Structures are given as C-alpha cells and as structure tokens.
Amino acid sequence: MKISFIGHSCFLVEEGSYSLLFDPFITGNPTATVKVEDLKPTHIFVTHNHGDHKGDALEIAKATGAKVFTTNEIGDEFKNNGIETIAGHIGGKAMTEFGSVKFFQAFHGSGIEGGHACGFIVDIGGKKIYHAGDTGLTKDMELLRREYIHVALLPIGDFYTMGPEDALEAVKMIKPKHVVPMHYSTFPAISQDPEVFKKIVENSTETKVMVLKPGQSIEL
C-alpha cells in the first residue's frame, strides 16, 4: 500500500488496482504537488463541503468516472451531475470493491445547510486508515480504539481544527500504529511545525509519527 500526501488534507492511497483520493483541494492550494488532470482515482472521498476539502472532486469525478463517498446532503450535488455516489450517514458502513468505508463523526461545519462533516475509516488491503477530515478534539475518538487503526491522518493546524496538543490527546484515545499530520501550514492561520507534534507524540505514546511533505509518499 502506498500513501501519498498531495498537500493540505489531500491524500492518495493506492492498493492494487484501486486508488483512493481524499479531499482533493488542488486548484488554489499553494501546497498541491499535482495538477487536477494528473489524478486518475477509482474512488474519491469528501469529508465536507468547504472549498479546501471538496475542492476539485466534482471535476475529477466527471473526468475519471470515480465513485464518490460523502455524506447525504453533500452527495446530492454529485448525484445531480450523474456521478455514482455513496452518500452515507454518521455511523454507517458501506461495503466496497476494496473493503469497506465507515462514516465517523467530525465536529466541524459541513459547509452546506443541514449537512454533516465526517471522517472516514477505510478498510483496504487488510489495514484501516482513518482520515479525520476537519475536526476538533472529541471524547468520541475513544471509540476508534476498537477499530485498530493502522494509519490515522489527523489535522494539527489549530484555529479551524485540533492543534498539536489536542491532536496528541486524540492519538492517546485512538492508539493508532502510525499518524500522519495534515491540515497545517497551508495558510498563515494554521502554521505549525510538524516535527514538534512528532516529538510530543513519540515522547508520550507508542504511536509513530510519519511527517510527509507535499509530494512525499510512504509504503506500508
């Protein structure tokens, strides 16, 4: 399995014939390392409707035929554009071609009236990846411990989401094997040093932090 950090909260997870693209904010993203037309995912995940997360999802889905996973209200736009859409609700699980996707609560504005922001627990290749989306710290994260998360993709930028200290508490509750920080230093308001986060996590937990610069990848 290969996990590539594209920038901000955008990741590409590749396993076999499947390529999963999360929160494809490319256009207007100063940290993005690819062009929209370079991306050929089989599946797209949209945690919420803010522009720095939904991003270019509709354009990419139209061009590639990728299936889109998002919450119900956000899913209407994709469905109305003829995109195959799995529009779930918090707590629900969808079985997929590559494994499964579970919708997990995220405490953040959804960007659409009546909608919900979410995170995703994706089971693929025998490993579980948790993409938290934008969220503040919540006690509900203790529930993720029973999922045995292999890699947690967590925001650390503060101001709009958890900051490093709260993200550390999230790690203590989730107990993932690995963490990759995201949603930091794209804009001045969320400037953070990920190496500081790495140090405080590894000094107080058994979780390993993998800091990726935009354009870098890891293989698991």
Phi, psi and omega per residue, in radians:
M1 nan 2.358 3.131
K2 -2.063 2.273 3.096
I3 -2.060 2.077 -3.118
S4 -1.969 2.340 3.095
F5 -1.641 2.061 -3.118
I6 -1.595 -0.436 3.131
G7 2.352 2.593 -3.133
H8 1.089 -1.869 3.087
S9 -2.082 0.279 -3.041
C10 -1.657 2.190 3.109
F11 -2.314 2.653 2.992
L12 -2.096 2.125 3.111
V13 -1.892 2.142 -3.097
E14 -2.070 2.235 3.133
E15 -2.579 1.982 -3.101
G16 1.060 -2.237 -3.122
S17 -1.538 0.050 -3.074
Y18 -1.814 2.464 3.043
S19 -2.348 2.079 -3.024
L20 -1.900 2.125 -3.085
L21 -1.921 2.174 -3.087
F22 -1.905 2.295 3.023
D23 0.758 1.196 -2.986
P24 -1.379 1.223 3.042
F25 -1.461 1.687 -3.109
I26 -1.947 -1.019 3.138
T27 -1.125 2.145 -3.132
G28 1.502 -0.011 3.134
N29 -1.601 1.956 -3.085
P30 -1.177 -0.254 -3.131
T31 -1.776 -0.103 -3.065
A32 -1.071 2.434 -3.051
T33 -1.915 0.054 3.125
V34 -2.368 2.943 3.017
K35 -1.745 2.724 -3.133
V36 -0.950 -0.770 -3.070
E37 -1.225 -0.210 3.107
D38 -1.373 -0.319 -3.000
L39 -1.595 2.218 -3.128
K40 -2.269 1.049 -3.070
P41 -1.297 2.750 2.984
T42 -1.567 -0.435 -3.109
H43 -2.493 2.532 3.127
I44 -2.213 2.444 -3.138
F45 -2.121 2.249 -3.127
V46 -2.143 1.983 -3.067
T47 -1.338 -0.561 3.091
H48 -2.890 3.091 -2.895
N49 -1.621 0.071 3.090
H50 -1.154 2.561 -3.022
G51 -1.039 -0.506 -3.135
D52 -1.478 0.204 3.080
H53 -2.288 -0.913 3.025
K54 -1.124 -0.718 3.010
G55 0.849 -2.139 -3.068
D56 -1.723 0.376 -3.042
A57 -0.997 -0.776 -3.101
L58 -1.126 -0.793 3.141
E59 -1.069 -0.771 -3.113
I60 -1.173 -0.722 3.128
A61 -1.103 -0.719 3.115
K62 -1.098 -0.691 -3.064
A63 -1.321 -0.520 -3.002
T64 -1.936 -0.311 -3.043
G65 1.351 0.253 3.140
A66 -1.103 2.514 3.054
K67 -1.392 2.414 -3.083
V68 -1.898 2.311 3.018
F69 -1.894 2.235 3.080
T70 -2.857 -3.098 3.125
T71 -1.440 2.911 -2.914
N72 -0.990 -0.920 -3.062
E73 -1.172 -0.682 3.105
I74 -1.157 -0.579 -3.112
G75 -1.115 -0.372 -3.091
D76 -1.034 -0.712 -3.132
E77 -1.076 -0.721 -3.141
F78 -1.199 -0.769 3.119
K79 -1.054 -0.742 -3.117
N80 -1.165 -0.274 3.082
N81 -1.781 0.269 3.059
G82 1.342 0.312 -3.135
I83 -1.560 2.330 3.038
E84 -1.146 2.103 -2.967
T85 -2.286 2.300 2.975
I86 -1.794 1.751 -3.054
A87 -1.833 1.692 -3.034
G88 -1.749 -3.059 3.105
H89 -2.197 2.782 -3.115
I90 -0.947 2.270 3.124
G91 1.630 -0.251 -3.111
G92 -1.471 2.716 3.099
K93 -2.182 2.405 3.081
A94 -2.043 2.244 3.025
M95 -1.370 2.451 -3.019
T96 -2.292 3.068 3.098
E97 -1.085 -0.560 -3.060
F98 -1.757 -0.161 -3.099
G99 2.731 -1.851 3.113
S100 -2.746 2.826 3.095
V101 -2.336 2.226 3.063
K102 -2.016 2.364 3.135
F103 -1.556 2.138 -3.108
F104 -2.047 2.566 -3.070
Q105 -1.139 2.436 2.995
A106 -2.210 2.319 -3.112
F107 -1.636 1.668 -3.015
H108 -2.984 2.757 3.046
G109 -1.129 2.558 -3.090
S110 -1.534 -0.373 -3.079
G111 1.460 0.102 3.137
I112 -2.620 2.437 -3.077
E113 -1.057 2.244 3.093
G114 1.364 0.020 -3.082
G115 -1.647 3.088 3.124
H116 -2.239 2.466 2.918
A117 -1.421 2.711 -3.133
C118 -2.586 2.966 2.881
G119 -2.069 3.013 -3.123
F120 -2.254 2.394 2.945
I121 -1.873 1.916 -3.054
V122 -1.883 2.150 3.089
D123 -1.762 1.947 -3.100
I124 -2.570 2.373 3.103
G125 1.058 0.486 3.141
G126 1.363 0.154 3.112
K127 -2.220 2.628 3.097
K128 -1.894 2.243 3.097
I129 -1.973 2.256 3.091
Y130 -1.911 1.968 3.013
H131 -1.740 1.985 -2.992
A132 -1.364 -0.235 -3.007
G133 1.114 -2.672 3.029
D134 -1.619 2.176 3.123
T135 -2.750 2.634 2.914
G136 -1.510 2.978 3.085
L137 -1.184 2.384 3.111
T138 -2.513 2.545 3.128
K139 -1.087 -0.378 3.125
D140 -1.043 -0.370 -3.125
M141 -1.097 -0.335 3.039
E142 -1.043 -0.503 -3.138
L143 -1.142 -0.413 -3.116
L144 -1.280 -0.273 -3.137
R145 -1.053 -0.637 -3.109
R146 -1.319 -0.124 3.099
E147 -1.481 -0.245 -3.131
Y148 0.950 1.094 -3.087
I149 -1.198 2.262 3.111
H150 -1.449 -0.785 3.115
V151 -2.348 2.179 3.051
A152 -1.876 2.197 3.084
L153 -1.746 1.859 -2.953
L154 -2.100 2.393 3.048
P155 -1.275 2.490 3.115
I156 -2.300 0.135 -2.965
G157 -1.230 -0.375 -3.059
D158 1.200 3.103 3.137
F159 1.207 -1.070 3.113
Y160 -1.690 -0.327 -3.045
T161 -2.495 -2.927 2.983
M162 -1.015 2.556 2.930
G163 -1.691 -3.102 -3.088
P164 -0.997 -0.716 -3.101
E165 -1.167 -0.764 3.113
D166 -1.212 -0.609 3.094
A167 -1.128 -0.589 3.037
L168 -1.059 -0.767 3.105
E169 -1.104 -0.627 3.079
A170 -1.091 -0.741 3.110
V171 -1.062 -0.720 3.136
K172 -1.092 -0.601 3.128
M173 -1.376 -0.728 -3.062
I174 -1.333 -0.680 -3.080
K175 0.990 0.903 3.087
P176 -1.316 2.830 3.078
K177 -1.267 -0.701 -3.131
H178 -2.347 2.682 3.012
V179 -2.273 2.411 2.965
V180 -2.068 2.076 3.113
P181 -1.292 2.608 3.139
M182 -2.584 3.119 3.071
H183 0.958 0.930 3.085
Y184 -2.558 2.584 3.014
S185 1.079 0.250 3.001
T186 -1.271 -0.668 3.141
F187 -2.279 2.758 -3.120
P188 -0.966 -0.626 -3.078
A189 -1.106 -0.375 -3.089
I190 -2.088 0.547 3.128
S191 -1.193 2.213 3.121
Q192 -2.585 2.740 3.025
D193 -1.758 1.889 -3.085
P194 -1.145 -0.389 3.122
E195 -1.205 -0.521 3.049
V196 -1.169 -0.756 3.074
F197 -1.049 -0.784 3.125
K198 -0.990 -0.768 -3.094
K199 -1.136 -0.791 -3.076
I200 -1.242 -0.556 3.110
V201 -1.234 -0.856 -3.062
E202 -1.274 -0.338 3.068
N203 -1.382 -0.314 -3.038
S204 -2.239 0.007 3.111
T205 -2.465 3.036 3.067
E206 -1.638 0.030 -3.141
T207 -1.332 2.409 3.085
K208 -1.670 2.343 3.138
V209 -1.764 2.229 3.097
M210 -1.954 1.854 3.132
V211 -1.510 2.105 3.125
L212 -1.976 2.309 2.954
K213 -1.451 2.645 3.085
P214 -0.898 2.254 -3.103
G215 1.753 -0.237 3.132
Q216 -1.576 2.768 -3.110
S217 -2.378 2.814 2.988
I218 -2.276 2.686 3.070
E219 -2.132 2.333 -3.069
L220 -2.109 nan nan
